[in-house]
């Protein structure tokens, strides 16, 4: 059976075509995380450490509560990850000036270097895939990803992107 060639047929995807898309997402995610996973494994870290480093790098000084909201994990889980990153000298936790109950998170030089190494591997994979697919496919891919996001997470994603401007 031939695959649909134009966007006009995409509104009527079969269950099999949807299943193939789901499987492609699973395998793409494995590829996307493979390089950082290899680096993290040498340090006894996991993906939770990577996600924390990534979002602290994206927003230096972010609060623990903001990081909890972004990552969607329990406080206990995040505290375990942060404790390790702080003890290993990768993250600094500073008490807030305005609110002493807040803890603001910053990467140390070592933390920034590790985050860069992890992200460089993923950027290289994304860059190669984007170049191979072309600009229209990249725009369509972003639309699909955003359409799959929960509305509150889509708003948070857009807020993060606005901060980049």
Secondary structure, 3 states (H helix, E strand, C coil): CCCCCCHHHHHHCCHHHHHHHHHHHHHHHHHHHHHHHHHHHCCCCCHHHHHHHHHHHHCCCEEHHHHHHHHCCCHHHHHHHHHHHHHCCCEEEEECCCCCCCEEEEECHHHHHHHHHHHHHHHHHHHHHHHHHCHHHHHHHHHHHHHHCCHHHHHHHHHHHHHCC
